[in-house]
């Protein structure tokens, strides 16, 4: 009797936000056994790490790694420098102050190392180039360049099986991400998107504003930040 093939593994970069949780759910739907990777990079909204734990538990992801990478030590982002105000109401021109220099490059590099060590075939990312901010490290061409790097920089790549970088949400609108999340059974109420680090979502920062607008547009206003 032939033995069944083992379930392929994938790394998911799990921040605890809606997008990363939806990427995780998509990876499961695509047939992967997940290994979650979360980062404490000095973000002011470390509340999202609690959400990452909750989402991993919800999806029964037993192998969950947390790595400290202190990108806050040199500042340059309102997400890591408490002295900088957070953008609100979408009024900040250009790439917003919430951009963290090198963040995705560092995260994906570490995910590639974990993927090679664990024999994972793919890395799922919740990055989005449509309804967010135009971050330079959330673009399809950035991912394509990193995919080429993964093929050149690793033993797995030289042997012809570098992990695939999969960004299922990269060209979705935020409302489309909400619809996908609902269809995949994502526990949206357990995710955390707010840039503030309080006990409740502020409803005012750009992340809350974009998320709440998408929830309302997709037909789920009850999941948006309460007002009044």
C-alpha positions in Angstrom: 0.0 0.0 0.0 1.5 3.4 -1.1 2.1 5.8 1.7 0.4 9.2 1.5 2.6 12.2 1.0 3.1 14.4 4.0 1.2 17.7 4.1 3.4 20.5 2.7 4.4 23.2 5.1 4.2 26.9 4.8 5.5 29.8 6.9 3.0 32.6 7.6 4.1 36.0 8.8 1.4 36.5 11.4 1.2 40.0 12.8 -2.2 39.6 14.4 -3.9 42.0 12.0 -6.7 41.2 9.6 -4.5 40.8 6.5 -2.1 38.4 8.0 -4.9 36.3 9.6 -6.6 36.1 6.2 -3.3 35.1 4.6 -3.0 32.3 7.2 -6.5 31.1 6.5 -5.8 31.2 2.7 -2.7 29.1 3.2 -4.7 26.5 5.2 -7.4 26.5 2.5 -4.5 25.9 0.0 -3.6 22.8 1.8 -0.6 23.8 3.9 0.4 22.9 7.4 1.3 26.3 8.9 4.3 27.5 10.9 3.6 31.0 12.2 6.3 33.7 12.6 5.6 36.9 14.6 7.9 39.8 15.4 8.3 42.1 18.3 10.1 44.9 16.5 9.5 47.7 19.0 6.1 48.6 17.6 3.9 50.8 19.8 0.9 48.5 19.1 2.4 45.4 20.7 -1.2 44.5 21.5 -1.2 42.9 18.0 1.1 40.1 19.3 -1.7 39.0 21.7 -3.9 38.9 18.6 -1.3 36.8 16.8 -1.4 34.3 19.6 -5.2 34.2 19.5 -5.3 33.7 15.8 -2.7 31.0 15.8 -4.7 29.2 18.5 -7.9 29.6 16.6 -6.4 27.9 13.5 -4.6 25.3 15.7 -1.1 26.4 14.5 1.0 24.6 17.0 4.4 25.8 15.8 4.5 29.5 16.4 7.8 31.5 16.7 8.2 34.9 18.2 11.4 36.9 17.4 12.6 40.1 18.9 14.1 42.5 16.3 14.4 45.9 17.8 13.8 48.2 14.8 12.7 50.9 17.3 16.2 51.6 18.4 16.9 54.0 15.5 13.3 55.3 15.2 12.4 56.9 11.8 8.8 55.6 12.0 5.7 56.7 14.0 5.0 53.1 14.7 8.3 52.7 16.7 8.9 56.3 17.9 6.4 57.5 20.5 7.5 61.1 19.9 6.1 61.1 16.4 2.3 61.5 16.0 0.4 58.8 14.2 -1.4 59.8 10.9 -5.1 60.2 11.0 -7.8 60.9 8.4 -5.6 60.1 5.5 -4.2 63.6 5.3 -0.5 62.7 5.2 0.9 63.1 1.7 3.2 60.5 0.1 4.5 57.4 2.0 3.1 57.9 5.6 5.2 58.1 8.7 4.0 54.6 9.7 6.5 53.1 7.1 9.2 51.2 9.1 12.5 51.2 7.2 13.5 47.7 6.2 10.8 46.0 8.1 9.5 43.6 5.4 13.0 42.9 4.1 14.1 41.8 7.6 11.0 39.8 8.2 11.1 38.0 4.9 14.8 37.2 5.2 14.1 35.6 8.6 11.1 33.8 7.2 13.3 32.4 4.4 15.7 31.1 7.0 12.9 29.4 9.0 11.4 28.0 5.8 14.7 26.4 4.8 15.3 25.0 8.2 11.8 23.6 8.5 11.5 22.4 4.9 8.6 24.7 4.1 7.6 25.1 0.5 6.0 28.5 0.8 5.9 31.8 2.8 2.5 33.5 3.0 2.5 37.3 3.4 -0.5 39.5 4.2 1.0 42.5 2.3 -1.3 44.7 0.3 -0.5 47.3 -2.4 -4.0 48.7 -2.9 -5.9 50.1 0.0 -2.9 50.8 2.3 -0.1 53.3 1.9 2.1 52.6 -1.1 4.8 51.2 1.2 7.8 50.3 -1.1 8.1 46.9 0.4 4.5 45.9 -0.3 4.6 46.0 -4.1 4.5 43.0 -6.5 7.8 44.0 -8.0 9.4 44.0 -4.6 8.2 40.4 -4.0 9.4 39.3 -7.4 12.9 40.7 -6.6 12.9 38.9 -3.2 11.8 35.7 -4.9 14.8 35.9 -7.1 17.0 36.5 -4.1 15.6 33.5 -2.3 16.6 31.4 -5.3 20.2 32.8 -5.3 20.9 32.9 -1.6 20.0 29.5 -0.2 20.9 25.9 -0.5 17.2 25.1 -1.2 17.2 27.7 -4.0 20.4 26.3 -5.6 18.7 22.9 -5.5 15.7 24.3 -7.4 13.1 24.4 -4.6 13.3 27.8 -3.0 10.2 28.6 -0.9 7.6 30.5 -2.9 6.6 33.9 -1.7 2.8 34.0 -1.7 0.9 37.2 -1.3 -2.7 36.3 -1.9 -4.1 39.7 -0.9 -1.5 42.0 -2.6 -4.0 43.4 -5.2 -7.2 43.0 -3.2 -9.1 46.0 -2.0 -9.6 46.2 1.8 -13.2 45.3 1.4 -12.3 42.3 -0.8 -10.0 41.2 2.0 -12.9 41.4 4.5 -15.0 39.3 2.2 -12.3 36.8 1.8 -11.7 36.7 5.5 -15.4 36.0 6.1 -15.5 33.3 3.5 -12.4 31.6 5.0 -13.7 31.7 8.6 -11.2 34.3 9.9 -12.1 35.4 13.5 -12.1 39.1 12.6 -13.0 40.1 16.1 -9.8 38.5 17.4 -7.5 40.4 15.1 -5.9 43.7 15.9 -5.3 46.5 13.4 -5.1 49.7 15.5 -1.7 51.5 15.6 -2.4 52.6 19.1 -1.4 50.2 22.0 -4.5 50.7 24.1 -7.0 48.1 25.3 -9.5 49.1 22.7 -9.1 50.2 19.0 -9.0 54.0 18.7 -11.1 54.2 15.6 -9.1 57.3 14.5 -5.7 56.1 13.2 -5.4 55.4 9.5 -5.3 51.6 10.1 -8.6 51.7 12.1 -10.2 54.1 9.6 -9.3 51.9 6.5 -10.4 48.7 8.3 -13.7 50.1 9.5 -14.5 51.6 6.1 -13.9 48.2 4.5 -16.0 46.4 7.1 -18.9 48.7 6.4 -18.5 48.5 2.6 -18.3 44.7 2.8 -21.5 44.6 4.8 -20.2 43.9 8.3 -20.6 47.2 10.2 -21.1 45.3 13.5 -17.4 44.4 13.4 -16.2 48.0 13.0 -15.0 50.2 15.9 -18.0 51.4 18.0 -18.6 55.1 17.7 -20.4 57.6 19.9 
